[in-house]
C-alpha cells in the first residue's frame, strides 16, 4: 500500500470512508514522516501532536458510528504561524510572540475544524510575514526540499516546504505581496492568493491589512480547490469580508480551455526576469495555446511603479499594526523595577523584533510622518489607483493574465540576505496583484537546474473559477504532476 502521506485529498477521504484507513493511521504516517525529515527542512515551529490525535480519534469514532463527517475528514493541514489557533502557540516566527498562545481561532481555522480537517502543526515563516525567503525567522531558516542549500521562497516557506515534502497534505499561508505564490513557485506546488475580501482575515496577525489575504496551498489543483471551498464565506468579524458567487470550486475542474483568452503583459518578461525562467514559462504558455486557448501580448505600463508603491504602503501599515507590541499589551517583555515608559517599551521592541521588522517599522513611520505623508504615503495610494484602473481595463480583453511568478529561480540560503533591496526586487511580479486586490495562482511549470519554476495566472476579482480551470487543464496535460523532491 502507498504510504498515506503520499495520498491526495480525495484518496484519503475515499480510504477513510471505506475503512481502509483510519484518520489516526493517516496522522501517524505524517508524524513519522515529520520526525524523519523535518530536522533537515525546518518547516514546522510547533507540532500539534496530542490535540491532533484527539481529533483523529474523534473523526474515526464518527465514521464508525455513521455520523456526519466534514468534507476534509482526516486530512492533515499545516497552518502558517501568523494565523491564530486556540491553545496552540502562534509566534509569527518572532521572539516578540515566542510565548503567545491565542485564546481564539481565526475564522479559517474554525471552518477547517468544522470540516474535520486535522491541524498537524504551525509552520515557519519570515518574521511577521516580512520577507521572501523564510530566512528572517527567529526559529532559523526553512530549507527548500528540492535542494536543502536553497531558500524555499517566502514568507510562507514553511507551509510550502511542508506540503512539497509530504509532511502535510495541505497548508495555508498568507499573501501580502506574494507570500503564498513565491514559496509555491520555489517548492513546485500550487498556491492561490484569493480576491481581497473572499477569505476572512479575522485571526490573521496583521502585517498590511489592505493588501493581505489568507490562501490555500496544495500539491495539485483539485486538493487546492477542495481546501479553498472550506475557507470562503462571509464573516461579520471582518469588515472587508465579501461573499463569493460559487460554493464548490471543484466543479470548474474540467480539462477544457478552448475559448480562453490569455494576455501576456510584456512587462512580465521585462528587465530583471531571468532568461531561463522566461523560457520555461513561455513553454507553459505555448502548452496552453496548444490546448486551445488564444494568447496575445499586451502591456501594463503602470506595473513598473508597483514595487515602490507596495513597499511604501506595506511598511506604513506595518508601522501602525506593529505598534501594539510594547511588552505591556502584547509581546516580549523584560522585567524592570522602576523605569520610565519610553525606556521600557523601546528595550522590549529593540530586543523582541528582528532587524528586517525594525527596518520596516522605521521606514513606515518615516513615510507616515508629518511633512512626508503626502509625498510618500498618499502618493503611493494614488499610484495604486492607477495600477488598479489599468488592470481592470485590461481584463475587458482577457480572461487571464499570465507570466512568471518569480523573476528568478530559487537561490542559495544566505546569498541575498545582506541585500534587502535585491530581495524586495524579487517581488516585482507578485505585488501588483495585492495592490489591485484581484486573485492570482502559482502553478508548477518546469525546472531550471533541478530547481522549480512557477507560472502565475491572474484573473479579474472573484473569478478564481477561471484560475482553477486553466490551472487544472495545464496540470492534467503536463508531466510535472507526479514529480516530487527526493527526500
Ligand atoms: N516579500 C513581500 C514582503 O516582504 C511579501 C510578503 C508577504 O506577502 N507577506 O513584504
Boltz pocket constraint, residues with backbone or C-beta under 6 A from the ligand:
constraints:
  - pocket:
      binder: B
      contacts: [[A, 128], [A, 129], [A, 130], [A, 131], [A, 132], [A, 154], [A, 155], [A, 174], [A, 175], [A, 176], [A, 177], [A, 178], [A, 179], [A, 180], [A, 207], [A, 314], [A, 423], [A, 427]]
      max_distance: 6.0
